[in-house]
Amino acid sequence: MRTTVRQSKLALVLGLTGSIACRAPDGGTADEVGSTSTDASTDSSSESEATNETTTGETTTGDTGEPEAPEQYCPNGPSGECDEVAGAPLEAGAAVVSIIPRCFETWDDVAANGAFDAGEDVVFDCGCDRLCPGDVGYVGPDEGEADGEFQAIYMAGFGNNRPTRGVRRPDLGLVGEGDGLWARAIAMQQGNTRVVYVAIDTVGYFYDEVVAVRELLADQDIDWLSVSSTHTHEGPDTMGLWGETLFSGGFDPDYRAQLRMAIAQAASEAIADLREVGTLTVGRGDTSTTNESKGVLNVNSDHRDPFIVDEAIDVMHFADIQGETIVTMVNYASHPESMADENTLLTSDYIHAVRKTIEDGSQWPISPGVPGVGGPCIFVSGALGGMMTPLGVEVTTPDGESFGGGFSWEKTDAIGQLLGEVALGALADGEVVDDPQLEFGAQSFLLEVVNDTFKLAFSQGIFQREVVEIDGKQHLTTQMGVIELGPVRMLTVPGELLPELAVGGYDGSQMFTELADFIDPNNPNPPDISQAPAGPYLKQRIGSPYTWVIGLGNDELGYIIPNYDFVLADSLPYLSEAEGDHYEETNSLGPHMAKMVDDHADLLIEFIDWL
């Protein structure tokens, strides 16, 4: 079995892999770089420029005591179209739409290495529908059939040249039925305020794509549409990094158009499903409780020092006035990459089993399962950066059976079912919310591209999104927002936030296991915890009983890293990984990201408090 490695994504794209350090599943590195690291946190000039020059929100003037207003908010927002309606009931609707690519051909991995080897592996040249003469259901040749061309859909998250061979079958693993890739939408409406949130099973989705989807929905009277990725590493490339070769984009143009339409369809169907909410129930579970001896390490791990995890799994359940489930939302922070790089079947990874458990209940070969609550479930990824991952985890089930290593459908399903059971327990013990009020605020802003490799990728069109040039420097437009529903506040973050920025834990209080070291004693370049930022941390500042971080919300700008621990290698910074746990820096926009996210989060939080 091959060892899974995680190379710098852009180093792979640019072909500069000779001196790249790779992260292995156990959190170590391969091909270590023998250079001395330097602290990049002293570069704050671009951070202050971006903060001062690029925010586009309004500022409330005078001595009214009102905070700065974001560019969009409801109720009573600047558009004049969402004035408050006193006593209006909360309504909600949901929809689920498949986002499996319509057109691709499959192949046989003769080499059994997870990558396509021309001349050795076999392509089934059967066209978009993947049906050849003699197959059940074959009615005739379709697009691309027998043309001698491999119509591949390349998978994201690990390396180039990993075309999918199809979709996970129901017979694989513990709960394979219903796996796939989905756009799952919830529409929420109260009076004249309408918010739609869509979670998509993709590795990431740029803000420019979200804007394009909003244009498709211009006639739907949506005050704010938010789209986030679950960050599955077992779906198509939706960012352009993982194509056939280092310089060939992996985001298929036809799939790009299909995905936009599917998100818009899910949003429209959720609006059509709007009905009055009879009961809103919210709860929070502790994911370290699935195994007494291992704690959180039974389902999740941290591959970057210091060992800090967000143990919480948050759940929110909407029922109509007849008591029937409309939708359940779940928020949790861990990379959906448990199938590693050897898998070539499309899957939503452990998230499938989480959702299936909440919808239909869990099922174990021996132990009794927990009944589900029906309806669709929407999984919302949290602060999963730096590196919240099931890679290297050995999970023990209620049957006492353990699954470890890399490629294992049983391991993936076991993790998902255990998480789903914790969420169901939190829901059973949850709080029923009386008269929940719906509010939101959103602010777009510019972020400077500090990462030199990103600069090259944007200038060469490897990343396909608009770049704004200001004084010769590249900037990207992104957006953050906050949705408040009763005691729940959900803050969107445009990337992969390291959990310590959300929950702190620099005192060792966020480990939730006795089997891990807070700092690996073999780390050659450990973080200086004495320089870590003091609280209050993001979830504390959000300031509500139930705080949700929506990771990869409306954008994927890479890792968001505490400034004190943003360390670059002396040689080829942003290409080479510095000694110790510093893979994430190679895939970050720059050291200014954390402060920019904090600043805009505080603006939104202060305003939603006032609103």
N, C-alpha and C positions, 0 to 999 in steps of 0.2 A: 504493500500500500504506500502510495506517495505521501510525503509530508506536505501539508498545506503551508504555503508561505504567502505573505502579504507584502508585495513590493510597493514602493511608492508608485501610485497610479500614474502620475504624470511623467515619472522617470521611465515607466514602461512605454508611454505614448511617444516620448521623445527619443527613445532608444538609448538612453544614458544609464545602462544598468551595470556597467562594469564595476562601479564602486558603491552600489546601492546596498544598504543593509536591509535585510528582509525579516519580517516578524513571523515567527513560527507559532503554531497553535498553543504552545505552552507558555507563550509570552516572551521567550528568548529571541535571539536574533541569529541569523546565518550570514556569512560573508561580512563580518564586522568591519566597520570603517575604523582605521587606526588613526583618527585625527582627534584633536582636542576640541571640545565643544565651546561655543561662545554663547553668552546670554543675549538674546535679541530684544529683551524687554526694554532696553534703553532707547529704542527707536520710537519716539512718541510724536515726532513732528507730523507725520502723515495722519496720525490719529486725531490730533487737535484740528488739523486742516479739515479733515472730513467732518468732524463734529460741528465746526463753525460754519462750513460753507455749503453743506449738501442737504441738510434736513429741510424738508419742504412744508412742515406743518405751520399752522397759523399760531400767532402769539396773542393771547388776550391781553389787552392793555387796560390801564386805569387801576384804581384801587379797589377793585371788586373782590379781590381775594381768589378769583378764579384761576385755576392752573392753565398752563399752555394747552391749547386744544389740538388734538391730532387732526389730520386732513379729512378723515372720515369717522363718523360716530353716529350712533342711534341709541335711544330715541332723541328727537329734537335736534337732529344733526344739521350741518350746513347745507345739505342738499334741499332741505325743505320738504322732503318727501316721506319722512319717517317721524312726523310729529306724534307725540305720545297719545295713546287712547286709554283713558282711565278705565281700569277694571277689565281690560281685554284679557281673555284667557290665553294661556300658552298653547300653541299647536306644534305638532311635530310630525314629520313623515320621513320615510326611509326608502332606499332603493339599492339594489345590488346589480351591477352590470359587469359581465366578463370583459377582461382586457387581454385575454390570450390573443396573440397575433393571428390574424385571419389567414395570412399567407406565409408559409415557410415549408421547406423540404427537410426531411430527416435523414439520418445516416446511422451506420453501424460502427461503433467505436471498437474496431478490431484490436487496436493497440491497447485498449483499456486504460487510457491515461487521462481522459477528460478533455483532451484537446484533439482537434481534427488534423490528421496526418494524411495529406494528399498522397495518393498512390498506394496507401496501405488501408485506410478506412474506406468504407463503401458508402456512396451516396445513392439514395433511392430517388431517382429523377422522376417523381410522380406528380409534380406540380403543387399548386397552392393547397389543394385538399389532401395531399399525401396519400391518395388512393391510386393504385396502379391497376392495370388490367388483371382481372382475376380476383381482386379484393372485394369483399362484401361491400355493397353500396356503390361500386364503380359504375358510372353512367357514361363515361367518355373522357377524353383528354381535356384538361383545363389549363389555365395559365401556367406557363413554364414547364409543362410536362414534356419529357423526352427532348429537351432542348440542349442538353449537355452542360447546363449551368447549374451551380449549386445555389439555390435560393435560401440562404441561411439567415437565421435570427440569432445574433450573438448575445450570450448571457453576460451579465454585469457582475462586478464585485471582486474578482480575483486576478484574472489575467486575460490576455488577448486569445483569440482563436478558440473560443469555447462555444461553438454553435449548439443550440438546443436540439435534442433528439425527440422531443415531444413533451407531453404533459404527464405528470405523475398519475399512475393507475390506482384504482380503488383497492387493489389487492396488496399494495405495498405498505408495510408498516402496520400500526395499530388502528389507525382511523383514516385511511387514505381517501375514502369516498368524499367527493366534493372539493378536493384540493384543486388549486389553480391560481389564477391571478384575477383580482377584482378591483373595480372602483366601487366603493361603498359610501353612500351619501346619507347625510341627515339634513333635513330642512327644518329650521326652527322659526316660528313666527309668533309675534305678539303685537296685536294692533297693526300699525304700519311698519313695524320693523321685521325684516326678513333676512336671516343669515343662513347660508348653506355651507356645510363643511363636507369635503370629500377626501377620504383616505384611499390612496392607490398603492397596489402592491408593485412598487418599482424601487430601484435603488436610489433615485433622486429625480427631482423635477424642477427645472429652472423657473424663475419668476416670469421670464418672458413667455413661457408656455402657459402659465396661469393667466396672464393678461390676455393671451389669445383665446383661452377658454371663456373668460369673462365676456369677450366680444361676441362669442357664439351665443351667449345667454343674455344678450342685451335686452331682449323682450320679456324676460322673466321677472322683472321687478325685484331683483336681488340687491339688497343694500350692500352686502359684502359676501363674496365667495372666497373661501379659504381651501387650499388643496395642500395636502402633505403626503409624503411618501412613507411607507412602512420601512423602507430601506432593505428589502429583501435582496440578497445576493444570488438568488436563484431565479431571476426573471430577466427579461430583455434589457439590453443597454439602452437607457433613456437619457444618457448624458453625452455619449460620443467617445468614451474612453476605451471601450473594450471590443473593438472591431476585429476584423480578420488579422490585420497587421498593426504595427505601431502607429502608422499614420493614416489608417483608413477608419473613418468614423463608424461607430457601431450602432448609432441610432437610425434605424431604417426609416426613410422618408415616408413610406406608406404607413408604417406603424405609428409614426409621429402624428399623422393625420387621424388615424384610427383612434389613438389614445385621446386626443383632444375631443373627438366626437363622443367617445364613451364616457368621459368625465361629464361632458355637457348633458348627455342622456341621463346619467345617474342623478345629476342635480335636478333636471326637469321632472324625472319620475318621482323623486323625493318630494318635490313641491306638489305634484299631483296627488301624493299620498297624505298630504297634511290633514291632521285631525286633532281634535282637542285632547290635550293631555289630562288624564284623570289623576294619575299618580306619578310623581317623580321621586325616585329613590336613589340616594348616593351612598357610597361606602368606600372604605379603604382597607386593603388587606396587606399582610406582611409575607412576602415571598420567601423569607428565610425559614418559614414554619413547615415546609414540605418534607424536611428530614431533620430530626432533632440533633443528630451527631454532626452532620455536614453544614447545616444552616443554609445560607444563600448559595453556597457552592454546589448544592444539588441541582440548581437550575441556571446559575449565572456566575460569571467570574469577571475579575478586573485584570487586564493584561498590561496596565501601566501603573507604575508607582506614583503616589501612594495608593494602597488598596482602599478604594472608597466606592460604595455602591448606593444607589437609591433603591431601597428594599420595597418601596410602596408599589402596589398595583391598585389603581383607582378605577372605580366602576360607577356608571350612571345609567339607570334604567328608566325608560319612558313607557308607561302603559296608558292606553286610551280610557275613556270613561266606562267602557265595558270590562276593563281589567285585562284586556289583551295586550301583549307586548307590541309596542311600535318598533323599538330599537333599543339595543344595549351598547354603550360605549365603554371601552377599556383602555387605560393608559398605563404603559409599562416601558421600561428602558433596558433593552438588550438587543444587540445586532441579530437580525434574522439571517444567520449564516451557519447554522449548525450542520448543514449538509456539506459545507466546505467546497473545495474546487473540483472534487472528483465527480460530483453530480452534474448531469447534463439534461435533467428533466425539469420543466417549469414547475415551480412550487412556491407557495408563500411561506415555506419553511415552518418553524414551530408555530407561527401565527395561525396557520390553518387549524391546528389542534386546539389552540386557545378559543378561537371563534366557534368551532364545532362543539366544544365542550359547553360553552355558554348557551349556545342555541339548542343543542340536542342532548346534552349531558355527556359525562365521561364514561368510558368503558375500558375495563381491564380484563385480562384473561381469567383472573381468579377473584380478585377483590371486587366488592360492589362499587359501582360508579355513583356519581352525584347527578341528579336530574338537572336538565337545563331549563331555561325560561322561555324558549321559543323565540320566534322573530329573528331578524338579522342582527349580527354583532359587527361593530366597527372597532377595529384595533387601531390605537393611536400611539405611535412610538414617542418615547420620552427623551430624556437626556442620556443618550446611549453612547456618547463619545468616550474615548480615552481609556480603556477599550472595553466597554460592556459587551460581553460575548459569551455564548455557550460553547465556543471552541475550547477543547481541553476539559470540559465538564464531564464527569461520570455521574449520570442520574440514576437514582434508585427509586423504583416504583413502589406503590403500596403492596404489590405482590412480593416484594423483596428482591426482584430481579434488577440487575444493574446493566446499563448500557453506557459505554464510553467510546473513546476514539473519535474518528472522523465521520466516515460515510455510514450512517445508520438511520433508516427511517424510523425504527423503533425508538431510538434516542430522541429524535426530533419530536415525535408524537408524545412521548412520555413527558418531556419538558413542557410542551404546550398544554397537555391535559392537567398537569399539576398546577400550572399557573392559572388555568381556567377554573379549577376547583377552588383555589384561594379567592379568586374574584367572585365566584358564586357564594362562597362563605361570607365575604364582605357585603355582598348584596343582601343576603339573608339577615345579617345583623345591621343593615344599613339604616339610614335616616330618611324618613319621608319628609319632603320639602313642601311646606305650605306656601301657596301663592308665589312661585318663583318668577322673578322678573328678568327679562332678557335685555342685555345691553352689549354693545361692542364699541371698540375704537380701533383704528388702524392708521398706520403712518408709514409712508414710503420714504426712503432715503438713499443716499449714495454711499458706497463703500469703496475705498481705494484698494486696488490690487497691488499688494506689497510683494507677494510671492513672485519671484523672478520667473519661475517655471510657468506659473499661471499666466503671467504677462505674455510669454511667448505663445502659449496655447491659445489665448484669445486673439493675438495678432495674426496667427496662422490659421484661424478658423477651426481649430480642433474642437474648441467649445463654441457652439453656435448660439450666441446671444449678443445683444447689443452692448457695446462698450462705449462709455462716455469719456471723452478726453478733456481733462481740465488741467491747464498749465503743463501739458505734456505728460500727464499721469493718467493711467487707466482707472476708471471707476465703473462700478456696476450699480444699477438700480435694484433695490430689494425692498422688502416690506416686512413689518412685524404688526401683530395685532393682538388684541385681548378680547375674549368673549366671556361675559359673566352671565351665569344662570343661577340665581339664588346664591347658595353658599359656595358654588363652584366657579373658579376663575381659570381659564385656559389661555396661556400665553404662547403664541407662535414664535418659534426661533428659527432663523434661516440657515440651519446647519446642524452639525452634530456637537451639541454642548457636552463638555465634560461634566460628569455628575457632581464633582466637588463645587462647581460654580453654582449648582442648584441647591445642594444640601449641606455644603461645608464638609464636616467630618475630618478635619485636619488634626483633631485630637484622638482619632481612632474610634470615634463613636459610630461610624457608618460602615463597619466591616461586616457585621452579622454572620460571622463564622470564626471559629477558633483554629481553623486549619490553614489559614493564610498568614503571610507576613505583611504587616502594614507597609514596610519597605523591604524589598528583596535584599538580603544581606550580600548577595553577589552582584548587585547593581553597581557597575563601575562609576556611575555618574548620578547618584541619587538626588532627588529634589531636596532643597533646603526648606524644610517645613517652617522654620522660623521666619521665612520671608513670605509665607502664604497669606493671602488676604484675610482680614478679619470680617466677621459677619456684620450685619445680617446678610445672608445669602439669598439667592434669587427667590426660592420658594418661600422663605420667610418674608421677603419684601412684597411678594405678591399679595400677602395679607388677607387670605381667606381661609375658612376651615378646610376647604378641599382645593389644593393647588395642582394644576396640570401644566406640564411643559409639553407643548406640541413640537417635537423635534422635526427637523426638515420641513418646517412650516412655510409654504409658499416659495421655498427656494432650497437649494443645496449648495452651500458655499464652503463645505468642508468642515474641519474640526475647529471648535471654539475653545481655546486653551487658556488657562490662567496665565496671566502675564508673567508672574514670577518664575514659572516653569516652562516658558517658551524658549527652547534652546535649539540653536542651529549648529551644524557642523562648520568648522573652519573651511573645509574643502567642499566646494559645490553646495553651498547652503540652499535649502529647499529641494535639492536633488538627493543629496546624501543625508542619511539619518545620523544625528549626533549619537554619541555613546549613551547607553542607557535606554530608557523608554521614551523615545522621541520620534517615532514614526509619524505621529499625527501632525507634526509641524510641516512635513513635506506635503501635506494635503490640507493646509490651512491658507486662507486668504492673507493672513499676516497676524502679527502680535497685537494689532489694534482691535481685532474682532471682539474680544471679550468686553472691552470697555464700551465699544459702540453698541453692542447688544444690551449691556447693562443700562446705558444711558437712555436708549429708546424704550426699554422695558420700564424704567422708572417713570418716564414721561407718560406712558400708557397707564401704568398702575395709579399714578397720582390723579390722572384725569378720570379714570373709571371710579376711583374713590369719590371724587367730587360729583360725578354724574349720578 
